[in-house]
Amino acid sequence: VRFGGSFGTALMLTAVWAALIIATTIHRADFFTAQTLLAVAFTMSIVGVLAIGQGIVGMSGGFIDLSQPAGMISASLVAVRLSEAGMPFPIVILGAILTGMLWGGFNALIIVFAKLNPVIVTLATNFIGLAALYLVFQQAQVPLNSDIYNFGRESWFGLPAIFWPMLGLVLVVGFLVPRTRYGRRMIAVGGNRAAAKARGISLKVTRFATFIIAGGFVGFAAVLFAGTAGPFNPSSGNSMQLNIIAGVILAGISLAGGRGNFWMLLLSVGFLSTIPTSLVFFGLSSDTQSIFQGIILIIAVSIDGYRALRRTP
């Protein structure tokens, strides 16, 4: 089986994840408990939804969206304000998703019409967004005992309630992308823009749709974040960025576009979400955890580069 294939990716991730669990359990037998499972599932939930949006951008050839932190916090603030106004939970969810989609559309507007590099644009809009958010608020939190607050603290079938929407979205997106018209167009544009254009696929329309849809996932992730984070500030989403990008690459979704399997996100995000808990059991500090995150990102990018070389005739 080719290393870059879905089966090879799944086998590699499963083996590394299992090795991490075994090594930590040998070091500390109390690691392998229901509490650890809850912690991993909890971390997977928000990162997993953001990784879907990041994966859509990557598969379409947009490389990466570095503005997700600002987009998520903006949508989280909208969720807070709507909750404070007593709006029903479905309206809170809709407001956050629409905010995320508007954020994605804003990025697409600059990228498509100014014809600028998506990485540079989203890096800049993230800085702009965070600076603007600091002018608006210093700290926010959803009201205690509101619907979104209670949802963020509920458990369904022994796992955090926020885990199940993430699982459902990964499965649905993974099923639909290769089987729908938009999904096939997205893959075609990411794989070979010239060939896609020759087939009559509008690159502008596809790029707009990609960033708007990806923004919708950022908005939904904001609902999960706002419901579980407690008090948060404009910078609260920054720490997730490395895990999101690494999770997408380790799942086999190429940053160059045109290839990937969203179902693999369950393995890559699960593995990356286990690492912080594992490092705590090894007695390592949060600063050391950041070092590990950086190393894993470098390894993930190296793997993506290796896959690209393997595909080059």
N, C-alpha and C positions, 0 to 999 in steps of 0.2 A: 504494500500500500504506500502511495506517495506521501511523504512527510507532511506536505501542505494539505492533504485531503482531510475530510471531516473525521474519518475513522482514526487516522493517525493523530489528529489534534486531540480527539476525545481520549484516546489511549494515553497520550503523553500527559494530559491534564489530570486524568484519573490517577495515574501512577504517582505523579508529583504530589497531588493532594493527599493520597493515601500515605505516602512516605512522611509527609508533614504531620499527619494525625498520629501515626505510629510512633514517630520520634518524640513527639510531645507527650504522648501517653506513657511511653517508657520513662521519660524524665519525671512526669508528674501523673500518677494514676488517676487523680481526680479531674484531669482534663476531659476525659471521655464521659461527659455527663449530659443530662438534659439541659442544664444551664448553658453549657457551651453551645449546644445546638441552637438554643434560643438566641444567643448572642450572634452567632454566625448568620442565622436567618434574618435577624433584625438588620444587620449591616448589609446583607445582600439586597434587601428590599429597595432602598433608595438608590444605591449604586447600580443595581440591575436595571431599573427603569431609565436612569440617565444613560447607561451603556447602550440601551436600545436606540435612543436618539443619536448618540455618538456613532453607533454602528451604521445607521442609515446615512449619515453624512459621509462616513468613510467609504461605504460601499458605492456611493454615487460618484466617488472621485473627488469629494470635497476635502479630503485629508482629515482634519480634526476641527472640532468646534471648541475653541478655548473660552467661549463666553458663557458656557453653561452655569458657572457659579453665580454670575450676575443675573442671568435669566431666572434661575431657580429662586434666588432670594427675592427678586421682584415679584414673582408669582406667589411666593410664600407670604409676602407682605399684603398682597391683594386678598389672599385667603384669610389672613388675620383680620383685615378691615371688614370684610364681608361677614365674618363670624361675629365680630363686635357689633355689627349692625343687625344681628339676629337673623341673617339670611339662612334658608334651609341648606342642608349639607350638599344636595345636588347643585345648587346655585354656587356654593363655595367652590366645588370641584370645577364647574364650568368656567367660573371667573378665572381660576388659576390656569386652566388649560388655555383659555383664550389669551391670557397675558403671555404665556410661553410662546404661543403661536405668533403673536404680534412681535415678540422679541426675535423669533426666527425670521419673520418677514423683514424686519429692520436690517438684520444681517444680510439677507439675500438681496435686498434693495441695493446695498452698497457693493456687494460682491458682483452682482450681475451687471449693473449699469456702469459702475466704475471700473469693472474688469480687474479687480484687485485680488491678490492671493487670499483665500479664505482664512488661512492660519493667521496672517497679519491682521486682517480685518477683525476677526473674532477676538484676537488678543487685545486689540485696541478698544473694541466695544465693551469688553469685560472691564477694562480699566475705567472707561467712561461710566459704565453702568454702576460699578461699585462706588465711584466717587459721587455720583448723583444720589445713590441710595444713602450715603452718609449725610447728605444734606437734608434728606427727608426724615430719617429716623436713626436712632442710636441703638435701640433694642426693642424687640417686639415679641409677643407670644400670643397664641390663640387663647381665648377665654377659657378658664377652668370649667370643666363639665359641659363644654359645648360639644356638638356632635363630632366635630373633627378631633377634638381633644380626646374624647372617649374612644373613638375609632383607633387613634394612635396607640392606645394602651390596652386594647382588647386582644384576646387570643382566640384563634379558631383552630380546632383540631390539634391543639397542643403547640401551635406555632403562632408568632405574632400575626395579627390580622393583616398588617400591611404586606406580609410576605405573599399572600395569595394573589392579589392583583398583579404583582410583579411576575409571578410564575405564569399566570394566565396570559399576560401581555407578551412575554417571551415566546410562549408556545404558539400563540395566534400569529404574531409577526413572523416568526420562523416558518410557519405554514404558508402565509399569504405572500411573502416577498417573491418567491420563485413561481408563484401560481397566478398572480394578478397582472393586469396590464401595466399599472404603474411600477410594480416591483420589477418586472422584466425590463422596462425602460430605464429604471434606475440602475440596474446591473449593466445594461448595455452602455449607458453613458459613462459609467465608471470604468468599464472594461476597455472601451475604444470610442472616444468621442467622435472621431472622424467617421467611423463606420455607423455610429448611431445617427449622426446628422445626415448621412447619405440615405438612411432608412426613413427619413422624414421626422425623426424625433427632435423636438424643440429642446435645445440645451437650456435655454433661459427658463422655460416653463418647468422643466424637470428640476432645475436647481432651486427655483422658488419653492416648488412643492416639497422638495427635500428638506429645506431649512424650516419651512412652516410646520411640516409634520414632525420633524425632530424637535421643534420648539414645543409642540403639544405634549410630547413625552416629558420634556423638562418641566412643563406646567403641572403635569400629573405627579411627577416626582416631588414637586413643591408641596403638594397636598400631603404626601406621606411625611415629608420633612417637617412641615409646620405642625402636623399632628403629633409628632414624637420628639421634637427637638427641645422643647422647653423654651426659655428665653434665647433668642438668637439675634445676631447683629449682621451687618452687610457682608462681613468676611467669613461667616460661618460655613459657607459652602466650598471654600477654597481647598480644604483638606481632602476632598473626595476626588479631585481632578486626576491625580496620578493613577489611582486605582481604576477609574473609569477608562482612561486611555489604555492602560496596561491590560485591563479585562477584555477590551475590544480586540486588541492585537493578539493576545494569547488565544482568543476564541477563533482565530484564523480569518478575521475580517480585515482585509488589506486596506491600509490607509491610501494606497494608490487607486483603490476602487475595483469594482467588478467581480469581487469574490468574497465569499464568507457564508457562514451558517449561524444564524442567530440563536439556535438552540444550544450551541456551544457556550453561549454566555452563562448558562447555568453552571457549567463546570468552572470556567475561568473566574467568574465573579465569586463563586463559592470558595474556590481556592484562595483568592486574594482576600476574601472576607474572614477566612480562618487565620490568616497570618497575624493580624494584630492580637487576637486572643491567645494564639500560640506563643507569641513573643512575651506577653505578660506572664505566662506560666514559666517562661525561661528567665523571668526577672529582669527583662530589658526595659529601658526607659522609652518614653515617647519619642525622644530625639533619635534613638537607635532605630525605632520603627520607621521613621522618616527615611533613614539611610537605606533600610531594606526596601522600602517602596521605590526609591530612586534606582536601586540596583535592579529590581525586577522590571522596571520600565525600560532600562537599558537593554536587558536581556530580551524583553518582548520586541523592542524595535529591531534588535539584531536578528531575531527569528523571522520577523517580517521581511527584512532585507534578504535573508537567506532564501526564503520562499520565492521572492521576486527573482533572484538569480537562478533558481531551479527552473522557473518558468521561461526564462530567456532562452531562445533557440541558440 
